[in-house]
Amino acid sequence: MKPLIEGIAKALVDHPEELHIREIEKDRLTVYEISVHASDMGKIIGKQGRIAKALRTVVNAAAIKENKRIAIDIVQ
């Protein structure tokens, strides 16, 4: 799942070298924390959170096959 998130996020940001994704396992939930350059924060979130919501939708659709629950947090 991490390569999927990384591929989508790198296509959105201007500073892909500063993109960091941290995977945190909790019980039956996997949390991915996405950290980007400060100037890319708006690009990864989008207007009214539309990009972030779309990213979560795509990742959750892919997670259904693996029968997992996934959450995505965007941190600075």
PDB file of N, CA, C and O in Angstrom:
ATOM      1  N   MET A   1       0.819  -1.191   0.000  1.00  0.00           N
ATOM      2  CA  MET A   1       0.000   0.000   0.000  1.00  0.00           C
ATOM      3  C   MET A   1       0.869   1.264   0.000  1.00  0.00           C
ATOM      4  O   MET A   1       0.511   2.278  -0.599  1.00  0.00           O
ATOM      5  N   LYS A   2       2.002   1.182   0.675  1.00  0.00           N
ATOM      6  CA  LYS A   2       2.881   2.339   0.746  1.00  0.00           C
ATOM      7  C   LYS A   2       3.354   2.797  -0.635  1.00  0.00           C
ATOM      8  O   LYS A   2       3.383   4.002  -0.884  1.00  0.00           O
ATOM      9  N   PRO A   3       3.730   1.879  -1.555  1.00  0.00           N
ATOM     10  CA  PRO A   3       4.132   2.340  -2.898  1.00  0.00           C
ATOM     11  C   PRO A   3       3.012   3.051  -3.656  1.00  0.00           C
ATOM     12  O   PRO A   3       3.274   3.979  -4.422  1.00  0.00           O
ATOM     13  N   LEU A   4       1.779   2.625  -3.447  1.00  0.00           N
ATOM     14  CA  LEU A   4       0.635   3.284  -4.088  1.00  0.00           C
ATOM     15  C   LEU A   4       0.505   4.718  -3.588  1.00  0.00           C
ATOM     16  O   LEU A   4       0.366   5.648  -4.383  1.00  0.00           O
ATOM     17  N   ILE A   5       0.549   4.893  -2.275  1.00  0.00           N
ATOM     18  CA  ILE A   5       0.431   6.230  -1.680  1.00  0.00           C
ATOM     19  C   ILE A   5       1.600   7.106  -2.124  1.00  0.00           C
ATOM     20  O   ILE A   5       1.418   8.274  -2.466  1.00  0.00           O
ATOM     21  N   GLU A   6       2.792   6.533  -2.114  1.00  0.00           N
ATOM     22  CA  GLU A   6       3.978   7.287  -2.505  1.00  0.00           C
ATOM     23  C   GLU A   6       3.915   7.729  -3.965  1.00  0.00           C
ATOM     24  O   GLU A   6       4.277   8.861  -4.284  1.00  0.00           O
ATOM     25  N   GLY A   7       3.463   6.854  -4.843  1.00  0.00           N
ATOM     26  CA  GLY A   7       3.360   7.200  -6.259  1.00  0.00           C
ATOM     27  C   GLY A   7       2.388   8.328  -6.519  1.00  0.00           C
ATOM     28  O   GLY A   7       2.670   9.234  -7.303  1.00  0.00           O
ATOM     29  N   ILE A   8       1.239   8.275  -5.860  1.00  0.00           N
ATOM     30  CA  ILE A   8       0.239   9.331  -6.037  1.00  0.00           C
ATOM     31  C   ILE A   8       0.738  10.639  -5.450  1.00  0.00           C
ATOM     32  O   ILE A   8       0.620  11.687  -6.085  1.00  0.00           O
ATOM     33  N   ALA A   9       1.293  10.590  -4.247  1.00  0.00           N
ATOM     34  CA  ALA A   9       1.742  11.804  -3.570  1.00  0.00           C
ATOM     35  C   ALA A   9       2.900  12.478  -4.307  1.00  0.00           C
ATOM     36  O   ALA A   9       2.944  13.705  -4.406  1.00  0.00           O
ATOM     37  N   LYS A  10       3.835  11.683  -4.823  1.00  0.00           N
ATOM     38  CA  LYS A  10       4.971  12.266  -5.554  1.00  0.00           C
ATOM     39  C   LYS A  10       4.518  13.003  -6.803  1.00  0.00           C
ATOM     40  O   LYS A  10       5.131  13.995  -7.198  1.00  0.00           O
ATOM     41  N   ALA A  11       3.456  12.528  -7.422  1.00  0.00           N
ATOM     42  CA  ALA A  11       2.946  13.190  -8.620  1.00  0.00           C
ATOM     43  C   ALA A  11       2.293  14.531  -8.291  1.00  0.00           C
ATOM     44  O   ALA A  11       2.160  15.381  -9.171  1.00  0.00           O
ATOM     45  N   LEU A  12       1.891  14.731  -7.057  1.00  0.00           N
ATOM     46  CA  LEU A  12       1.181  15.947  -6.669  1.00  0.00           C
ATOM     47  C   LEU A  12       2.093  17.071  -6.186  1.00  0.00           C
ATOM     48  O   LEU A  12       1.762  18.245  -6.349  1.00  0.00           O
ATOM     49  N   VAL A  13       3.229  16.729  -5.597  1.00  0.00           N
ATOM     50  CA  VAL A  13       4.051  17.733  -4.915  1.00  0.00           C
ATOM     51  C   VAL A  13       5.175  18.271  -5.804  1.00  0.00           C
ATOM     52  O   VAL A  13       5.550  17.649  -6.798  1.00  0.00           O
ATOM     53  N   ASP A  14       5.702  19.437  -5.426  1.00  0.00           N
ATOM     54  CA  ASP A  14       6.829  20.046  -6.134  1.00  0.00           C
ATOM     55  C   ASP A  14       8.172  19.586  -5.575  1.00  0.00           C
ATOM     56  O   ASP A  14       9.189  19.652  -6.264  1.00  0.00           O
ATOM     57  N   HIS A  15       8.174  19.120  -4.324  1.00  0.00           N
ATOM     58  CA  HIS A  15       9.406  18.671  -3.663  1.00  0.00           C
ATOM     59  C   HIS A  15       9.266  17.198  -3.273  1.00  0.00           C
ATOM     60  O   HIS A  15       9.114  16.889  -2.091  1.00  0.00           O
ATOM     61  N   PRO A  16       9.315  16.283  -4.251  1.00  0.00           N
ATOM     62  CA  PRO A  16       9.124  14.868  -3.931  1.00  0.00           C
ATOM     63  C   PRO A  16      10.216  14.289  -3.037  1.00  0.00           C
ATOM     64  O   PRO A  16      10.003  13.277  -2.369  1.00  0.00           O
ATOM     65  N   GLU A  17      11.383  14.925  -3.023  1.00  0.00           N
ATOM     66  CA  GLU A  17      12.467  14.436  -2.176  1.00  0.00           C
ATOM     67  C   GLU A  17      12.168  14.642  -0.689  1.00  0.00           C
ATOM     68  O   GLU A  17      12.779  13.995   0.161  1.00  0.00           O
ATOM     69  N   GLU A  18      11.244  15.528  -0.376  1.00  0.00           N
ATOM     70  CA  GLU A  18      10.891  15.793   1.016  1.00  0.00           C
ATOM     71  C   GLU A  18       9.599  15.085   1.428  1.00  0.00           C
ATOM     72  O   GLU A  18       9.032  15.383   2.479  1.00  0.00           O
ATOM     73  N   LEU A  19       9.149  14.168   0.616  1.00  0.00           N
ATOM     74  CA  LEU A  19       7.966  13.370   0.934  1.00  0.00           C
ATOM     75  C   LEU A  19       8.387  12.191   1.807  1.00  0.00           C
ATOM     76  O   LEU A  19       9.276  11.424   1.437  1.00  0.00           O
ATOM     77  N   HIS A  20       7.753  12.051   2.956  1.00  0.00           N
ATOM     78  CA  HIS A  20       8.043  10.941   3.862  1.00  0.00           C
ATOM     79  C   HIS A  20       6.723  10.299   4.267  1.00  0.00           C
ATOM     80  O   HIS A  20       5.767  10.985   4.630  1.00  0.00           O
ATOM     81  N   ILE A  21       6.687   8.976   4.198  1.00  0.00           N
ATOM     82  CA  ILE A  21       5.487   8.243   4.585  1.00  0.00           C
ATOM     83  C   ILE A  21       5.876   7.280   5.692  1.00  0.00           C
ATOM     84  O   ILE A  21       6.772   6.452   5.528  1.00  0.00           O
ATOM     85  N   ARG A  22       5.196   7.399   6.813  1.00  0.00           N
ATOM     86  CA  ARG A  22       5.457   6.541   7.967  1.00  0.00           C
ATOM     87  C   ARG A  22       4.279   5.600   8.161  1.00  0.00           C
ATOM     88  O   ARG A  22       3.127   6.033   8.162  1.00  0.00           O
ATOM     89  N   GLU A  23       4.559   4.337   8.322  1.00  0.00           N
ATOM     90  CA  GLU A  23       3.516   3.328   8.487  1.00  0.00           C
ATOM     91  C   GLU A  23       3.444   2.923   9.957  1.00  0.00           C
ATOM     92  O   GLU A  23       4.445   2.529  10.556  1.00  0.00           O
ATOM     93  N   ILE A  24       2.248   3.028  10.526  1.00  0.00           N
ATOM     94  CA  ILE A  24       2.038   2.689  11.927  1.00  0.00           C
ATOM     95  C   ILE A  24       0.971   1.603  12.010  1.00  0.00           C
ATOM     96  O   ILE A  24      -0.147   1.789  11.531  1.00  0.00           O
ATOM     97  N   GLU A  25       1.313   0.481  12.612  1.00  0.00           N
ATOM     98  CA  GLU A  25       0.374  -0.638  12.763  1.00  0.00           C
ATOM     99  C   GLU A  25      -0.307  -0.544  14.127  1.00  0.00           C
ATOM    100  O   GLU A  25       0.353  -0.418  15.158  1.00  0.00           O
ATOM    101  N   LYS A  26      -1.622  -0.607  14.112  1.00  0.00           N
ATOM    102  CA  LYS A  26      -2.420  -0.636  15.335  1.00  0.00           C
ATOM    103  C   LYS A  26      -3.471  -1.713  15.157  1.00  0.00           C
ATOM    104  O   LYS A  26      -4.204  -1.696  14.168  1.00  0.00           O
ATOM    105  N   ASP A  27      -3.562  -2.635  16.077  1.00  0.00           N
ATOM    106  CA  ASP A  27      -4.541  -3.719  16.039  1.00  0.00           C
ATOM    107  C   ASP A  27      -4.843  -4.148  14.595  1.00  0.00           C
ATOM    108  O   ASP A  27      -4.010  -4.785  13.950  1.00  0.00           O
ATOM    109  N   ARG A  28      -6.028  -3.799  14.093  1.00  0.00           N
ATOM    110  CA  ARG A  28      -6.413  -4.152  12.722  1.00  0.00           C
ATOM    111  C   ARG A  28      -6.428  -2.936  11.809  1.00  0.00           C
ATOM    112  O   ARG A  28      -7.040  -2.960  10.741  1.00  0.00           O
ATOM    113  N   LEU A  29      -5.753  -1.871  12.234  1.00  0.00           N
ATOM    114  CA  LEU A  29      -5.731  -0.620  11.476  1.00  0.00           C
ATOM    115  C   LEU A  29      -4.287  -0.263  11.134  1.00  0.00           C
ATOM    116  O   LEU A  29      -3.396  -0.370  11.977  1.00  0.00           O
ATOM    117  N   THR A  30      -4.072   0.150   9.922  1.00  0.00           N
ATOM    118  CA  THR A  30      -2.764   0.651   9.505  1.00  0.00           C
ATOM    119  C   THR A  30      -2.917   2.137   9.206  1.00  0.00           C
ATOM    120  O   THR A  30      -3.759   2.539   8.403  1.00  0.00           O
ATOM    121  N   VAL A  31      -2.092   2.945   9.862  1.00  0.00           N
ATOM    122  CA  VAL A  31      -2.130   4.393   9.669  1.00  0.00           C
ATOM    123  C   VAL A  31      -0.887   4.796   8.891  1.00  0.00           C
ATOM    124  O   VAL A  31       0.231   4.434   9.260  1.00  0.00           O
ATOM    125  N   TYR A  32      -1.085   5.542   7.818  1.00  0.00           N
ATOM    126  CA  TYR A  32       0.008   6.085   7.029  1.00  0.00           C
ATOM    127  C   TYR A  32       0.058   7.584   7.273  1.00  0.00           C
ATOM    128  O   TYR A  32      -0.900   8.300   6.983  1.00  0.00           O
ATOM    129  N   GLU A  33       1.181   8.057   7.810  1.00  0.00           N
ATOM    130  CA  GLU A  33       1.370   9.487   8.034  1.00  0.00           C
ATOM    131  C   GLU A  33       2.192  10.044   6.878  1.00  0.00           C
ATOM    132  O   GLU A  33       3.325   9.622   6.647  1.00  0.00           O
ATOM    133  N   ILE A  34       1.618  10.984   6.165  1.00  0.00           N
ATOM    134  CA  ILE A  34       2.298  11.611   5.033  1.00  0.00           C
ATOM    135  C   ILE A  34       2.823  12.966   5.485  1.00  0.00           C
ATOM    136  O   ILE A  34       2.074  13.811   5.974  1.00  0.00           O
ATOM    137  N   SER A  35       4.116  13.153   5.311  1.00  0.00           N
ATOM    138  CA  SER A  35       4.758  14.417   5.656  1.00  0.00           C
ATOM    139  C   SER A  35       5.353  15.007   4.381  1.00  0.00           C
ATOM    140  O   SER A  35       6.075  14.325   3.654  1.00  0.00           O
ATOM    141  N   VAL A  36       5.048  16.272   4.112  1.00  0.00           N
ATOM    142  CA  VAL A  36       5.540  16.942   2.906  1.00  0.00           C
ATOM    143  C   VAL A  36       6.152  18.285   3.263  1.00  0.00           C
ATOM    144  O   VAL A  36       6.004  18.769   4.385  1.00  0.00           O
ATOM    145  N   HIS A  37       6.838  18.879   2.304  1.00  0.00           N
ATOM    146  CA  HIS A  37       7.388  20.230   2.447  1.00  0.00           C
ATOM    147  C   HIS A  37       6.236  21.191   2.727  1.00  0.00           C
ATOM    148  O   HIS A  37       5.123  20.980   2.245  1.00  0.00           O
ATOM    149  N   ALA A  38       6.490  22.223   3.489  1.00  0.00           N
ATOM    150  CA  ALA A  38       5.447  23.175   3.876  1.00  0.00           C
ATOM    151  C   ALA A  38       4.734  23.791   2.679  1.00  0.00           C
ATOM    152  O   ALA A  38       3.524  24.012   2.730  1.00  0.00           O
ATOM    153  N   SER A  39       5.463  24.069   1.605  1.00  0.00           N
ATOM    154  CA  SER A  39       4.832  24.685   0.436  1.00  0.00           C
ATOM    155  C   SER A  39       3.965  23.703  -0.344  1.00  0.00           C
ATOM    156  O   SER A  39       3.154  24.122  -1.170  1.00  0.00           O
ATOM    157  N   ASP A  40       4.121  22.406  -0.097  1.00  0.00           N
ATOM    158  CA  ASP A  40       3.329  21.383  -0.786  1.00  0.00           C
ATOM    159  C   ASP A  40       2.093  20.953  -0.001  1.00  0.00           C
ATOM    160  O   ASP A  40       1.298  20.149  -0.488  1.00  0.00           O
ATOM    161  N   MET A  41       1.929  21.472   1.187  1.00  0.00           N
ATOM    162  CA  MET A  41       0.816  21.042   2.033  1.00  0.00           C
ATOM    163  C   MET A  41      -0.528  21.287   1.350  1.00  0.00           C
ATOM    164  O   MET A  41      -1.402  20.421   1.394  1.00  0.00           O
ATOM    165  N   GLY A  42      -0.706  22.426   0.732  1.00  0.00           N
ATOM    166  CA  GLY A  42      -1.958  22.733   0.052  1.00  0.00           C
ATOM    167  C   GLY A  42      -2.208  21.841  -1.157  1.00  0.00           C
ATOM    168  O   GLY A  42      -3.355  21.544  -1.491  1.00  0.00           O
ATOM    169  N   LYS A  43      -1.143  21.423  -1.802  1.00  0.00           N
ATOM    170  CA  LYS A  43      -1.294  20.567  -2.984  1.00  0.00           C
ATOM    171  C   LYS A  43      -1.714  19.157  -2.609  1.00  0.00           C
ATOM    172  O   LYS A  43      -2.452  18.514  -3.355  1.00  0.00           O
ATOM    173  N   ILE A  44      -1.260  18.670  -1.472  1.00  0.00           N
ATOM    174  CA  ILE A  44      -1.595  17.310  -1.057  1.00  0.00           C
ATOM    175  C   ILE A  44      -2.987  17.269  -0.414  1.00  0.00           C
ATOM    176  O   ILE A  44      -3.647  16.230  -0.423  1.00  0.00           O
ATOM    177  N   ILE A  45      -3.426  18.398   0.141  1.00  0.00           N
ATOM    178  CA  ILE A  45      -4.757  18.457   0.747  1.00  0.00           C
ATOM    179  C   ILE A  45      -5.803  18.850  -0.289  1.00  0.00           C
ATOM    180  O   ILE A  45      -6.876  18.249  -0.342  1.00  0.00           O
ATOM    181  N   GLY A  46      -5.505  19.850  -1.111  1.00  0.00           N
ATOM    182  CA  GLY A  46      -6.438  20.290  -2.138  1.00  0.00           C
ATOM    183  C   GLY A  46      -7.480  21.243  -1.589  1.00  0.00           C
ATOM    184  O   GLY A  46      -7.592  21.437  -0.379  1.00  0.00           O
ATOM    185  N   LYS A  47      -8.241  21.833  -2.496  1.00  0.00           N
ATOM    186  CA  LYS A  47      -9.302  22.753  -2.081  1.00  0.00           C
ATOM    187  C   LYS A  47     -10.377  21.985  -1.339  1.00  0.00           C
ATOM    188  O   LYS A  47     -10.905  20.990  -1.835  1.00  0.00           O
ATOM    189  N   GLN A  48     -10.691  22.458  -0.148  1.00  0.00           N
ATOM    190  CA  GLN A  48     -11.700  21.845   0.716  1.00  0.00           C
ATOM    191  C   GLN A  48     -11.403  20.370   0.987  1.00  0.00           C
ATOM    192  O   GLN A  48     -12.315  19.598   1.282  1.00  0.00           O
ATOM    193  N   GLY A  49     -10.121  19.974   0.888  1.00  0.00           N
ATOM    194  CA  GLY A  49      -9.718  18.615   1.201  1.00  0.00           C
ATOM    195  C   GLY A  49     -10.052  17.585   0.140  1.00  0.00           C
ATOM    196  O   GLY A  49     -10.055  16.385   0.415  1.00  0.00           O
ATOM    197  N   ARG A  50     -10.331  18.040  -1.063  1.00  0.00           N
ATOM    198  CA  ARG A  50     -10.759  17.112  -2.120  1.00  0.00           C
ATOM    199  C   ARG A  50      -9.664  16.132  -2.538  1.00  0.00           C
ATOM    200  O   ARG A  50      -9.946  14.957  -2.771  1.00  0.00           O
ATOM    201  N   ILE A  51      -8.424  16.598  -2.634  1.00  0.00           N
ATOM    202  CA  ILE A  51      -7.327  15.708  -3.035  1.00  0.00           C
ATOM    203  C   ILE A  51      -7.096  14.664  -1.943  1.00  0.00           C
ATOM    204  O   ILE A  51      -6.948  13.479  -2.241  1.00  0.00           O
ATOM    205  N   ALA A  52      -7.066  15.096  -0.681  1.00  0.00           N
ATOM    206  CA  ALA A  52      -6.856  14.169   0.429  1.00  0.00           C
ATOM    207  C   ALA A  52      -7.977  13.138   0.484  1.00  0.00           C
ATOM    208  O   ALA A  52      -7.724  11.957   0.720  1.00  0.00           O
ATOM    209  N   LYS A  53      -9.197  13.574   0.270  1.00  0.00           N
ATOM    210  CA  LYS A  53     -10.335  12.660   0.288  1.00  0.00           C
ATOM    211  C   LYS A  53     -10.238  11.643  -0.855  1.00  0.00           C
ATOM    212  O   LYS A  53     -10.521  10.461  -0.662  1.00  0.00           O
ATOM    213  N   ALA A  54      -9.841  12.102  -2.032  1.00  0.00           N
ATOM    214  CA  ALA A  54      -9.696  11.205  -3.177  1.00  0.00           C
ATOM    215  C   ALA A  54      -8.574  10.190  -2.929  1.00  0.00           C
ATOM    216  O   ALA A  54      -8.712   9.016  -3.273  1.00  0.00           O
ATOM    217  N   LEU A  55      -7.476  10.637  -2.338  1.00  0.00           N
ATOM    218  CA  LEU A  55      -6.379   9.740  -2.002  1.00  0.00           C
ATOM    219  C   LEU A  55      -6.844   8.665  -1.027  1.00  0.00           C
ATOM    220  O   LEU A  55      -6.527   7.488  -1.195  1.00  0.00           O
ATOM    221  N   ARG A  56      -7.593   9.071  -0.011  1.00  0.00           N
ATOM    222  CA  ARG A  56      -8.127   8.108   0.960  1.00  0.00           C
ATOM    223  C   ARG A  56      -9.083   7.121   0.292  1.00  0.00           C
ATOM    224  O   ARG A  56      -9.079   5.936   0.624  1.00  0.00           O
ATOM    225  N   THR A  57      -9.889   7.592  -0.634  1.00  0.00           N
ATOM    226  CA  THR A  57     -10.837   6.723  -1.337  1.00  0.00           C
ATOM    227  C   THR A  57     -10.108   5.668  -2.160  1.00  0.00           C
ATOM    228  O   THR A  57     -10.467   4.491  -2.121  1.00  0.00           O
ATOM    229  N   VAL A  58      -9.091   6.082  -2.900  1.00  0.00           N
ATOM    230  CA  VAL A  58      -8.330   5.140  -3.729  1.00  0.00           C
ATOM    231  C   VAL A  58      -7.630   4.100  -2.858  1.00  0.00           C
ATOM    232  O   VAL A  58      -7.656   2.909  -3.168  1.00  0.00           O
ATOM    233  N   VAL A  59      -7.011   4.544  -1.779  1.00  0.00           N
ATOM    234  CA  VAL A  59      -6.283   3.623  -0.905  1.00  0.00           C
ATOM    235  C   VAL A  59      -7.240   2.661  -0.211  1.00  0.00           C
ATOM    236  O   VAL A  59      -6.935   1.476  -0.079  1.00  0.00           O
ATOM    237  N   ASN A  60      -8.379   3.148   0.227  1.00  0.00           N
ATOM    238  CA  ASN A  60      -9.347   2.261   0.872  1.00  0.00           C
ATOM    239  C   ASN A  60      -9.933   1.258  -0.116  1.00  0.00           C
ATOM    240  O   ASN A  60     -10.229   0.124   0.259  1.00  0.00           O
ATOM    241  N   ALA A  61     -10.101   1.657  -1.355  1.00  0.00           N
ATOM    242  CA  ALA A  61     -10.587   0.718  -2.374  1.00  0.00           C
ATOM    243  C   ALA A  61      -9.563  -0.393  -2.603  1.00  0.00           C
ATOM    244  O   ALA A  61      -9.933  -1.553  -2.781  1.00  0.00           O
ATOM    245  N   ALA A  62      -8.290  -0.043  -2.601  1.00  0.00           N
ATOM    246  CA  ALA A  62      -7.244  -1.054  -2.766  1.00  0.00           C
ATOM    247  C   ALA A  62      -7.117  -1.931  -1.526  1.00  0.00           C
ATOM    248  O   ALA A  62      -6.734  -3.097  -1.628  1.00  0.00           O
ATOM    249  N   ALA A  63      -7.434  -1.382  -0.362  1.00  0.00           N
ATOM    250  CA  ALA A  63      -7.311  -2.133   0.896  1.00  0.00           C
ATOM    251  C   ALA A  63      -8.416  -3.162   1.061  1.00  0.00           C
ATOM    252  O   ALA A  63      -8.262  -4.115   1.825  1.00  0.00           O
ATOM    253  N   ILE A  64      -9.517  -2.987   0.364  1.00  0.00           N
ATOM    254  CA  ILE A  64     -10.630  -3.941   0.480  1.00  0.00           C
ATOM    255  C   ILE A  64     -10.178  -5.333   0.055  1.00  0.00           C
ATOM    256  O   ILE A  64     -10.585  -6.330   0.651  1.00  0.00           O
ATOM    257  N   LYS A  65      -9.338  -5.403  -0.972  1.00  0.00           N
ATOM    258  CA  LYS A  65      -8.838  -6.698  -1.434  1.00  0.00           C
ATOM    259  C   LYS A  65      -8.032  -7.414  -0.353  1.00  0.00           C
ATOM    260  O   LYS A  65      -8.059  -8.641  -0.256  1.00  0.00           O
ATOM    261  N   GLU A  66      -7.322  -6.640   0.454  1.00  0.00           N
ATOM    262  CA  GLU A  66      -6.478  -7.215   1.499  1.00  0.00           C
ATOM    263  C   GLU A  66      -7.224  -7.361   2.825  1.00  0.00           C
ATOM    264  O   GLU A  66      -6.655  -7.850   3.800  1.00  0.00           O
ATOM    265  N   ASN A  67      -8.483  -6.946   2.871  1.00  0.00           N
ATOM    266  CA  ASN A  67      -9.306  -7.014   4.074  1.00  0.00           C
ATOM    267  C   ASN A  67      -8.650  -6.275   5.248  1.00  0.00           C
ATOM    268  O   ASN A  67      -8.572  -6.799   6.359  1.00  0.00           O
ATOM    269  N   LYS A  68      -8.187  -5.066   4.985  1.00  0.00           N
ATOM    270  CA  LYS A  68      -7.540  -4.240   5.994  1.00  0.00           C
ATOM    271  C   LYS A  68      -8.259  -2.906   6.119  1.00  0.00           C
ATOM    272  O   LYS A  68      -8.967  -2.470   5.211  1.00  0.00           O
ATOM    273  N   ARG A  69      -8.060  -2.274   7.257  1.00  0.00           N
ATOM    274  CA  ARG A  69      -8.543  -0.912   7.457  1.00  0.00           C
ATOM    275  C   ARG A  69      -7.331   0.009   7.407  1.00  0.00           C
ATOM    276  O   ARG A  69      -6.307  -0.249   8.040  1.00  0.00           O
ATOM    277  N   ILE A  70      -7.467   1.074   6.651  1.00  0.00           N
ATOM    278  CA  ILE A  70      -6.353   1.999   6.466  1.00  0.00           C
ATOM    279  C   ILE A  70      -6.818   3.422   6.720  1.00  0.00           C
ATOM    280  O   ILE A  70      -7.910   3.825   6.319  1.00  0.00           O
ATOM    281  N   ALA A  71      -5.952   4.172   7.402  1.00  0.00           N
ATOM    282  CA  ALA A  71      -6.203   5.601   7.627  1.00  0.00           C
ATOM    283  C   ALA A  71      -4.985   6.369   7.112  1.00  0.00           C
ATOM    284  O   ALA A  71      -3.853   5.892   7.190  1.00  0.00           O
ATOM    285  N   ILE A  72      -5.238   7.550   6.591  1.00  0.00           N
ATOM    286  CA  ILE A  72      -4.168   8.414   6.097  1.00  0.00           C
ATOM    287  C   ILE A  72      -4.220   9.736   6.857  1.00  0.00           C
ATOM    288  O   ILE A  72      -5.246  10.414   6.886  1.00  0.00           O
ATOM    289  N   ASP A  73      -3.102  10.082   7.464  1.00  0.00           N
ATOM    290  CA  ASP A  73      -2.972  11.361   8.153  1.00  0.00           C
ATOM    291  C   ASP A  73      -1.927  12.183   7.421  1.00  0.00           C
ATOM    292  O   ASP A  73      -0.877  11.672   7.032  1.00  0.00           O
ATOM    293  N   ILE A  74      -2.228  13.465   7.238  1.00  0.00           N
ATOM    294  CA  ILE A  74      -1.279  14.364   6.600  1.00  0.00           C
ATOM    295  C   ILE A  74      -0.747  15.288   7.684  1.00  0.00           C
ATOM    296  O   ILE A  74      -1.492  16.054   8.294  1.00  0.00           O
ATOM    297  N   VAL A  75       0.553  15.198   7.908  1.00  0.00           N
ATOM    298  CA  VAL A  75       1.202  15.986   8.963  1.00  0.00           C
ATOM    299  C   VAL A  75       2.273  16.863   8.359  1.00  0.00           C
ATOM    300  O   VAL A  75       2.736  16.618   7.245  1.00  0.00           O
ATOM    301  N   GLN A  76       2.666  17.888   9.098  1.00  0.00           N
ATOM    302  CA  GLN A  76       3.675  18.795   8.576  1.00  0.00           C
ATOM    303  C   GLN A  76       5.025  18.488   9.134  1.00  0.00           C
ATOM    304  O   GLN A  76       6.000  19.160   8.797  1.00  0.00           O
TER     305      GLN A  76
END
